[in-house]
Amino acid sequence: MIVKNTTRYHISTALKEAVSAYPVDGLVVELKYCPKGSRRYISGTYYRRASGFEDGRLIRIRINRHNVYPLSTHFKTSSYRKKRNARGEEMTYQKLRTVAFHSPEDLIVAIFLHEFSHYLDHVQGLNGRYKQTKADKFAISILEGLGIIDAGEEIA
């Protein structure tokens, strides 16, 4: 795995250690800052095909240099609940887990792990559709195993 980092964060070792049990041959991870004026606190994308990466294997992460920590973000779980709306119609909601990250490095690892799950699906020949909850659960399980976050309760 090659990490191309143009930020001030020293994160290459942490990313490699987080996925040391998985195949990473040919994977390239690009870590950059969000474009000036961006309202996103972070974004991540796994590219199944990109210029210069026709076989995929590219994860691009962009972090906003103006983030304030702790920063909370939501992860989807596999739990659902049903609730009636104002018109009495039954609605199904997916439960979310809110996680607070206290450093940019921890946030970067979390988003990397989410995207890495999409990479694993790709190298296993699985399609990329409807896999966001699976990727969130993968990231949460490794973050808990690394001690970055505590094992927690799901929040509606």
Residue frames as qw, qx, qy, qz and C-alpha x, y, z in Angstrom:
[[0.000, 0.891, 0.455, 0.000, 0.00, 0.00, 0.00],
 [0.407, 0.191, 0.014, 0.893, 1.30, 3.41, -0.99],
 [0.138, -0.833, -0.457, 0.280, 0.15, 6.48, 0.96],
 [0.348, 0.387, 0.154, 0.840, 0.48, 9.82, -0.84],
 [0.314, -0.759, -0.484, 0.300, -0.03, 12.42, 1.85],
 [0.310, 0.492, 0.074, 0.810, 0.02, 16.16, 1.13],
 [0.440, -0.816, -0.179, -0.328, -1.31, 17.17, 4.57],
 [0.012, -0.676, 0.564, -0.474, 0.50, 17.92, 7.82],
 [0.824, -0.338, 0.272, -0.363, -0.87, 14.77, 9.47],
 [0.111, 0.453, -0.884, -0.029, 1.52, 11.85, 10.04],
 [0.777, 0.018, 0.294, -0.556, -0.89, 9.02, 9.36],
 [0.605, 0.408, -0.627, -0.272, 0.75, 6.48, 7.00],
 [0.147, 0.205, -0.928, 0.275, 1.77, 4.03, 9.73],
 [0.430, 0.118, 0.603, -0.662, -1.66, 4.15, 11.41],
 [0.722, 0.359, -0.140, -0.575, -3.43, 3.41, 8.10],
 [0.532, 0.366, -0.757, -0.094, -1.13, 0.49, 7.33],
 [0.020, -0.126, 0.883, -0.451, -1.48, -0.97, 10.83],
 [0.572, 0.146, 0.338, -0.732, -5.28, -0.67, 10.71],
 [0.855, 0.353, -0.067, -0.375, -5.46, -3.01, 7.70],
 [0.048, -0.597, 0.798, 0.070, -2.39, -5.17, 8.28],
 [0.536, 0.008, 0.830, -0.151, -4.52, -8.35, 8.24],
 [0.653, 0.623, 0.359, -0.236, -5.88, -7.65, 4.75],
 [0.666, 0.200, 0.401, 0.597, -4.45, -7.72, 1.21],
 [0.034, 0.892, 0.098, -0.439, -3.27, -4.26, 0.14],
 [0.533, -0.111, 0.526, 0.653, -1.05, -4.96, -2.90],
 [0.235, 0.370, 0.531, 0.725, -1.39, -2.20, -5.45],
 [0.167, -0.849, -0.500, 0.026, -3.62, -0.01, -3.26],
 [0.316, 0.263, -0.070, 0.909, -2.89, 3.72, -3.37],
 [0.244, -0.784, -0.524, 0.228, -4.25, 6.08, -0.72],
 [0.271, 0.441, 0.052, 0.854, -4.22, 9.81, -1.45],
 [0.320, -0.710, -0.501, 0.378, -4.71, 12.17, 1.49],
 [0.243, 0.370, 0.160, 0.882, -5.31, 15.82, 0.62],
 [0.081, 0.318, 0.435, -0.839, -7.06, 18.86, 2.01],
 [0.329, 0.703, 0.629, -0.048, -10.59, 19.76, 0.91],
 [0.345, 0.501, 0.260, 0.750, -10.70, 22.56, -1.67],
 [0.093, -0.071, -0.295, 0.948, -10.75, 26.09, -0.28],
 [0.440, -0.037, -0.041, -0.896, -14.28, 27.11, 0.73],
 [0.503, -0.134, -0.826, -0.218, -15.49, 23.54, 1.13],
 [0.565, -0.455, 0.192, -0.661, -18.17, 22.99, 3.74],
 [0.927, -0.086, -0.362, -0.054, -17.35, 19.30, 4.13],
 [0.503, -0.754, 0.415, -0.084, -15.38, 18.26, 7.18],
 [0.324, -0.374, 0.831, 0.255, -14.03, 15.20, 5.37],
 [0.821, 0.371, -0.044, -0.433, -14.77, 13.12, 2.29],
 [0.387, -0.357, 0.830, 0.187, -13.62, 9.75, 1.09],
 [0.780, 0.439, -0.103, -0.434, -14.03, 7.87, -2.17],
 [0.593, -0.209, 0.735, 0.254, -12.95, 4.45, -3.37],
 [0.472, 0.582, -0.325, -0.577, -12.41, 4.51, -7.14],
 [0.851, 0.094, 0.516, -0.007, -13.20, 1.25, -8.92],
 [0.659, 0.400, 0.343, 0.537, -11.83, 2.86, -12.07],
 [0.065, -0.941, -0.017, 0.333, -9.94, 6.13, -12.52],
 [0.554, 0.786, -0.249, 0.115, -7.40, 7.66, -14.84],
 [0.190, 0.621, -0.702, 0.293, -4.14, 5.84, -14.16],
 [0.323, -0.153, 0.835, -0.418, -6.01, 3.30, -12.00],
 [0.573, 0.079, -0.518, -0.630, -7.95, 1.24, -14.53],
 [0.557, -0.146, -0.816, 0.050, -8.05, -1.69, -12.09],
 [0.527, -0.778, -0.228, -0.254, -9.26, 0.55, -9.29],
 [0.777, -0.235, -0.303, 0.499, -7.32, 0.34, -6.04],
 [0.216, 0.345, -0.116, 0.906, -7.41, 4.09, -5.34],
 [0.331, -0.740, -0.552, 0.196, -8.76, 5.61, -2.13],
 [0.223, 0.443, -0.028, 0.868, -8.88, 9.39, -2.00],
 [0.390, -0.687, -0.537, 0.296, -9.51, 11.16, 1.29],
 [0.178, 0.541, 0.005, 0.822, -9.87, 14.91, 1.70],
 [0.426, -0.578, -0.561, 0.411, -9.98, 16.57, 5.12],
 [0.030, 0.907, 0.160, 0.389, -10.93, 20.15, 5.91],
 [0.519, 0.204, -0.415, 0.719, -8.04, 21.99, 7.53],
 [0.194, -0.402, 0.173, -0.878, -10.50, 24.15, 9.51],
 [0.679, -0.385, -0.604, -0.164, -12.21, 21.33, 11.43],
 [0.268, -0.560, 0.470, -0.627, -12.73, 21.83, 15.15],
 [0.620, -0.059, -0.782, 0.033, -12.40, 18.79, 17.40],
 [0.394, 0.074, 0.915, 0.049, -14.05, 16.85, 18.88],
 [0.420, 0.225, -0.403, -0.781, -16.02, 16.30, 15.69],
 [0.569, 0.103, 0.750, -0.322, -19.04, 13.99, 15.67],
 [0.397, 0.249, -0.611, -0.637, -20.16, 11.93, 12.71],
 [0.800, 0.007, 0.344, -0.492, -22.80, 9.26, 12.16],
 [0.064, 0.255, -0.929, -0.261, -22.36, 5.64, 11.14],
 [0.754, -0.044, -0.255, -0.604, -25.20, 3.48, 9.86],
 [0.360, -0.228, 0.873, -0.238, -26.03, 0.25, 11.67],
 [0.229, -0.096, -0.875, -0.415, -28.05, -2.74, 10.56],
 [0.006, 0.420, 0.786, -0.453, -30.76, -1.98, 13.09],
 [0.131, -0.351, -0.435, -0.818, -34.06, -0.53, 11.98],
 [0.098, 0.340, 0.699, -0.622, -37.06, 0.85, 13.79],
 [0.008, -0.524, -0.664, -0.534, -40.58, 1.55, 12.66],
 [0.036, -0.393, -0.410, 0.823, -42.44, 4.72, 13.57],
 [0.253, 0.725, 0.623, 0.148, -45.65, 6.35, 12.39],
 [0.245, 0.148, 0.099, 0.953, -45.37, 9.77, 10.78],
 [0.205, 0.181, 0.294, -0.916, -47.82, 12.69, 11.24],
 [0.594, 0.113, -0.350, -0.716, -50.22, 11.16, 8.67],
 [0.820, -0.179, 0.411, -0.355, -50.23, 7.81, 10.47],
 [0.831, 0.447, -0.325, -0.055, -48.13, 6.06, 7.82],
 [0.845, -0.447, 0.212, 0.202, -45.62, 3.54, 9.10],
 [0.397, 0.835, -0.376, 0.069, -42.06, 4.60, 8.28],
 [0.934, -0.175, -0.059, 0.305, -38.86, 2.57, 8.62],
 [0.021, 0.942, -0.313, 0.117, -35.78, 4.35, 9.92],
 [0.829, 0.173, -0.391, 0.361, -32.25, 3.04, 10.07],
 [0.578, -0.796, -0.044, 0.175, -30.56, 3.55, 13.40],
 [0.468, 0.735, -0.283, 0.401, -27.35, 5.56, 13.49],
 [0.748, -0.467, -0.196, 0.430, -24.40, 5.52, 15.81],
 [0.122, 0.960, -0.109, 0.227, -22.83, 8.88, 16.58],
 [0.838, -0.175, -0.102, 0.507, -19.08, 8.82, 17.17],
 [0.067, -0.989, 0.113, 0.060, -16.98, 11.76, 18.39],
 [0.827, 0.239, -0.090, 0.501, -13.45, 11.96, 17.02],
 [0.423, -0.856, -0.045, 0.293, -10.96, 13.91, 19.11],
 [0.311, -0.571, 0.463, 0.602, -8.21, 14.24, 16.52],
 [0.566, 0.591, -0.278, -0.502, -7.92, 14.56, 12.75],
 [0.123, 0.385, -0.906, -0.122, -5.81, 11.40, 12.63],
 [0.332, 0.147, 0.880, -0.308, -8.61, 9.31, 14.18],
 [0.560, 0.582, 0.226, -0.545, -11.16, 10.79, 11.78],
 [0.383, 0.595, -0.588, -0.393, -8.90, 10.03, 8.80],
 [0.067, -0.176, 0.981, -0.035, -8.48, 6.41, 9.94],
 [0.469, 0.340, 0.673, -0.460, -12.27, 6.05, 10.28],
 [0.582, 0.646, -0.033, -0.493, -13.01, 7.32, 6.78],
 [0.210, 0.521, -0.793, -0.236, -10.13, 5.29, 5.35],
 [0.253, -0.025, 0.952, -0.172, -11.55, 2.11, 6.91],
 [0.583, 0.505, 0.408, -0.489, -14.99, 2.83, 5.45],
 [0.526, 0.684, -0.331, -0.382, -13.49, 3.22, 1.97],
 [0.016, -0.427, 0.903, 0.053, -11.20, 0.22, 2.51],
 [0.550, 0.185, 0.754, -0.307, -14.32, -1.93, 2.94],
 [0.650, 0.662, 0.061, -0.368, -15.40, -0.88, -0.57],
 [0.230, 0.658, -0.695, -0.175, -11.91, -1.81, -1.81],
 [0.315, -0.175, 0.923, -0.133, -12.25, -5.28, -0.25],
 [0.665, 0.446, 0.475, -0.364, -15.64, -5.74, -1.96],
 [0.514, 0.744, -0.279, -0.325, -14.05, -4.79, -5.26],
 [0.112, 0.536, -0.833, -0.079, -11.09, -7.19, -5.01],
 [0.407, 0.030, 0.882, -0.236, -13.51, -9.96, -3.99],
 [0.011, -0.152, -0.774, -0.614, -15.56, -9.32, -7.12],
 [0.028, 0.622, 0.721, -0.305, -18.65, -7.95, -5.35],
 [0.171, 0.703, 0.356, 0.592, -20.67, -5.10, -6.81],
 [0.248, 0.087, -0.334, 0.905, -20.50, -1.68, -5.19],
 [0.373, -0.460, -0.306, -0.745, -24.21, -1.16, -4.67],
 [0.704, -0.570, -0.170, -0.389, -25.94, -0.91, -1.29],
 [0.798, -0.019, -0.441, 0.410, -22.80, -1.36, 0.76],
 [0.009, 0.684, -0.234, 0.691, -22.70, 1.80, 2.91],
 [0.735, -0.565, 0.135, -0.350, -24.01, 0.13, 6.07],
 [0.969, -0.021, -0.082, 0.231, -21.59, -2.76, 5.61],
 [0.530, 0.496, -0.218, 0.652, -18.69, -0.32, 5.20],
 [0.300, -0.702, 0.206, -0.612, -19.73, 1.65, 8.29],
 [0.896, -0.409, 0.069, -0.160, -19.94, -1.54, 10.38],
 [0.867, 0.214, -0.157, 0.422, -16.51, -2.65, 9.12],
 [0.233, 0.625, -0.252, 0.701, -14.98, 0.70, 10.09],
 [0.562, -0.639, 0.162, -0.500, -16.62, 0.69, 13.54],
 [0.971, -0.232, -0.048, 0.031, -15.46, -2.85, 14.33],
 [0.742, 0.271, -0.197, 0.581, -11.82, -2.08, 13.50],
 [0.018, -0.677, 0.191, -0.711, -11.91, 1.30, 15.28],
 [0.757, -0.558, 0.092, -0.329, -13.18, -0.49, 18.40],
 [0.965, -0.036, -0.083, 0.245, -10.49, -3.17, 18.04],
 [0.537, 0.442, -0.189, 0.693, -7.78, -0.51, 17.77],
 [0.402, -0.529, -0.487, 0.567, -9.16, 1.29, 20.83],
 [0.129, 0.203, 0.185, 0.953, -9.82, 4.49, 18.88],
 [0.504, -0.340, -0.087, -0.789, -13.47, 4.40, 19.93],
 [0.332, -0.118, 0.814, -0.462, -15.28, 2.60, 22.73],
 [0.101, -0.299, -0.912, -0.261, -17.74, -0.17, 22.05],
 [0.194, 0.075, 0.237, -0.949, -20.98, 1.75, 22.12],
 [0.373, 0.470, 0.734, -0.318, -24.69, 1.74, 21.97],
 [0.207, 0.394, 0.594, 0.670, -26.63, 2.50, 18.82],
 [0.085, 0.413, 0.306, -0.854, -28.41, 5.83, 18.76],
 [0.417, 0.624, 0.660, 0.035, -31.67, 6.32, 16.90]]
